[in-house]
Amino acid sequence: MSDVPHVAVRFMLDADVSPGLLSRLLQPFGRRDLVPDRMWSHRSGDTMHVEIAMHAMPADAVHLLEGNLRQVIGVRALTQLRPEAMRQAA
């Protein structure tokens, strides 16, 4: 096990409906040998709402993955949520 700290993170995305969208969203994880703990998607008209979550992502990979996800063709909006950061702010 490495000494790199791990964090829980959820990426919430809205994107254009496209047949290859979900596989394109998973590619950045696969390139880093990461497997999401949860992936959820829901289509609403011409928009796909997607959540991709990991309970223990290497902290140094979070900003890289967010940047990769923002570059996926069709992504309109992306929000990153970190449960521990939300608890500390409360």
N, C-alpha and C positions, 0 to 999 in steps of 0.2 A: 504494500500500500504506500502511495507517495505521501509526501509531507504537504502537498498542495491542499489548502482549505477547500471544503465543499460547501455549497449553498443550495437551498431549495429555490427554484425559480419556475415561474409560469409565464409563457409568452401567449398573449391574446392577440389574434390577428383578424382583420377583415380584408378580404381579397376578392378579386373578380373570379367568377365561376369558370373553371378550366379543367379539362380532363386530367392534365398532368400536375395540377397544383399541389395535391397532397404529397406526391412523391418528391417534387421539387423542394417542399418545405422540410422533408426529412433528410435530404442530401447533406446539409451542413453538419448534422449530427453524425451521420455515417462516416463522413470524412474524418471526424475526430474520434471515431470508435466509441461513440456514445449512443445509448438506446434510451429514448424517453420512457418515463414510467407511465405516462398517460398522453393520449392524443384523442381529441374530441373534435368533431366537425359537424356543422349544421348549415344547410343551404336555406337561404331566405331570398327568393327571387334571383337577382343577379349578383348576390353577395354570399360568399362563404365565410362563416364565422368559425375560427379554428383556435383551439387551445392545445398547446404542447407543454407538458410539465415534466420536471425532473426533481426528485427529492434530494439528490446529492450530485450536483454538477460542479466540476472543478471551477472555482471562483474566477480563475484567469481565463476561462473559456466563455463566460457569460456575455461580455461585451462583443467578442468576436462572433458568436452565434447570432446575437441581436443584429449586428451589421449585415451578416449574411442573409438573414431572414428579410431584412428591409430591402435587399437587392433582388429578391425573387420577383420575377415578372408577375404583375397583377396585385401585389400586396399594396393595399391602400392605407392601412393603419396598423400599428403594432404597439402594444403596451406590454411592458415587462413588470411582473409583480413578484416581490420577494416577501413571503409571509413573515420571516423574522424581522425584516426592516419595518413592516407595518406594525408588528407587535411592539417594537422599541419606540415607535413614534407615538403610540397611544398612551 
